[in-house]
């Protein structure tokens, strides 16, 4: 109650000072508008902070997903490269030793790898990645 008297006294004193320049009812409306504007500004600051926090979370999530997809695709294509390289080694060894079966086996392996697309099951892979399950490539 004492606090309200202090505020009331301060407003009355301010009204007396400002009263020289504008009528008393306008002074009260002016102070009410100031308080309203201050509250609105405070709410706007809270809203902006909340939006900024949500933005930061979304950026972190997008970055995490990008890193995950990049890692998965790097591993997929690295594995395919190693498999193709091994089959080319078979073809080269078959040529060097004149072993037609080894050459055919190597070429069939290369053909199988090249004919199969790593993107054939992309939707299934995407669902698996989004599920949070551990992936073994």
C-alpha positions as CSV (number, residue, x, y, z in Angstrom):
1,X,0.0,0.0,0.0
2,X,2.9,2.3,0.8
3,X,4.4,1.6,-2.6
4,X,1.2,2.6,-4.3
5,X,1.2,6.0,-2.4
6,X,4.7,6.6,-3.6
7,X,3.8,5.9,-7.2
8,X,0.6,8.0,-6.8
9,X,2.6,10.8,-5.4
10,X,5.2,10.6,-8.1
11,X,2.5,10.6,-10.8
12,X,0.7,13.6,-9.1
13,X,4.0,15.5,-9.0
14,X,4.7,14.7,-12.6
15,X,1.2,15.7,-13.5
16,X,1.8,19.0,-11.7
17,X,5.0,19.6,-13.7
18,X,3.5,18.5,-17.0
19,X,0.2,20.2,-16.2
20,X,1.8,23.4,-17.4
21,X,2.0,22.0,-20.9
22,X,-1.1,19.9,-21.2
23,X,-4.4,19.4,-19.4
24,X,-4.5,16.9,-16.5
25,X,-6.8,14.3,-18.2
26,X,-4.4,14.2,-21.2
27,X,-1.4,13.7,-18.8
28,X,-3.0,10.5,-17.3
29,X,-3.8,9.2,-20.8
30,X,-0.2,10.0,-21.8
31,X,1.2,8.0,-18.9
32,X,-1.2,5.2,-19.5
33,X,0.0,5.1,-23.1
34,X,3.6,5.1,-22.0
35,X,3.0,2.2,-19.6
36,X,1.2,0.3,-22.4
37,X,4.0,1.0,-24.8
38,X,6.6,-0.2,-22.3
39,X,4.7,-3.4,-21.7
40,X,4.3,-4.0,-25.4
41,X,8.0,-3.4,-25.9
42,X,8.8,-5.8,-23.2
43,X,6.5,-8.5,-24.8
44,X,8.1,-7.8,-28.2
45,X,11.6,-8.4,-26.7
46,X,10.4,-11.7,-25.2
47,X,8.9,-12.7,-28.5
48,X,12.1,-11.8,-30.4
49,X,14.2,-13.8,-27.9
50,X,11.8,-16.8,-28.3
51,X,12.0,-16.6,-32.1
52,X,15.8,-16.3,-32.0
53,X,16.0,-19.4,-29.8
54,X,13.7,-21.4,-32.1
55,X,15.8,-20.2,-35.1
56,X,19.0,-21.4,-33.4
57,X,17.4,-24.8,-32.6
58,X,16.2,-25.2,-36.3
59,X,19.7,-24.2,-37.6
60,X,21.3,-26.8,-35.3
61,X,18.8,-29.5,-36.4
62,X,19.4,-28.7,-40.1
63,X,23.2,-28.8,-39.6
64,X,22.9,-32.1,-37.7
65,X,20.9,-33.6,-40.5
66,X,23.3,-32.3,-43.2
67,X,26.2,-33.8,-41.3
68,X,24.4,-37.1,-41.0
69,X,23.4,-37.3,-44.6
70,X,26.9,-36.3,-45.7
71,X,28.5,-38.9,-43.6
72,X,26.1,-41.6,-44.8
73,X,26.6,-40.8,-48.4
74,X,30.3,-40.5,-48.1
75,X,30.4,-44.0,-46.5
76,X,28.1,-45.4,-49.2
77,X,30.2,-44.1,-52.1
78,X,33.4,-44.9,-50.4
79,X,32.2,-48.5,-50.0
80,X,31.1,-48.7,-53.6
81,X,34.5,-47.3,-54.7
82,X,36.4,-49.9,-52.7
83,X,34.2,-52.7,-54.2
84,X,34.7,-51.4,-57.7
85,X,38.5,-51.1,-57.1
86,X,38.6,-54.7,-55.9
87,X,36.8,-56.0,-59.0
88,X,39.2,-54.0,-61.2
89,X,42.1,-55.7,-59.4
90,X,40.5,-59.0,-60.3
91,X,40.2,-58.0,-63.9
92,X,43.8,-56.8,-64.0
93,X,45.0,-60.0,-62.3
94,X,43.0,-62.0,-64.8
95,X,44.5,-60.1,-67.7
96,X,48.0,-60.5,-66.3
97,X,47.6,-64.3,-65.8
98,X,45.4,-64.8,-68.8
99,X,42.7,-66.2,-66.6
100,X,39.4,-65.6,-68.4
101,X,37.2,-66.7,-65.5
102,X,38.9,-64.1,-63.2
103,X,38.3,-61.4,-65.9
104,X,34.6,-62.4,-66.3
105,X,34.1,-62.6,-62.5
106,X,35.7,-59.1,-62.1
107,X,33.6,-57.6,-64.9
108,X,30.4,-59.1,-63.6
109,X,31.1,-57.6,-60.2
110,X,31.7,-54.2,-61.7
111,X,28.6,-54.5,-63.8
112,X,26.5,-55.4,-60.8
113,X,27.8,-52.5,-58.7
114,X,27.4,-50.0,-61.5
115,X,23.9,-51.2,-62.4
116,X,22.6,-50.9,-58.9
117,X,21.9,-47.4,-57.7
118,X,22.7,-46.3,-54.2
119,X,19.6,-44.2,-54.5
120,X,17.3,-47.1,-55.3
121,X,16.1,-47.3,-51.7
122,X,16.6,-43.6,-50.8
123,X,13.2,-43.3,-49.2
124,X,13.8,-46.3,-47.0
125,X,17.2,-45.0,-46.1
126,X,15.8,-41.6,-45.3
127,X,13.2,-43.1,-43.0
128,X,15.8,-45.2,-41.3
129,X,18.1,-42.1,-40.8
130,X,15.2,-40.0,-39.4
131,X,14.2,-42.8,-37.0
132,X,17.4,-42.3,-35.0
133,X,18.2,-46.0,-35.3
134,X,21.9,-47.0,-35.6
135,X,23.0,-47.4,-39.2
136,X,25.6,-49.9,-40.3
137,X,26.9,-49.3,-43.8
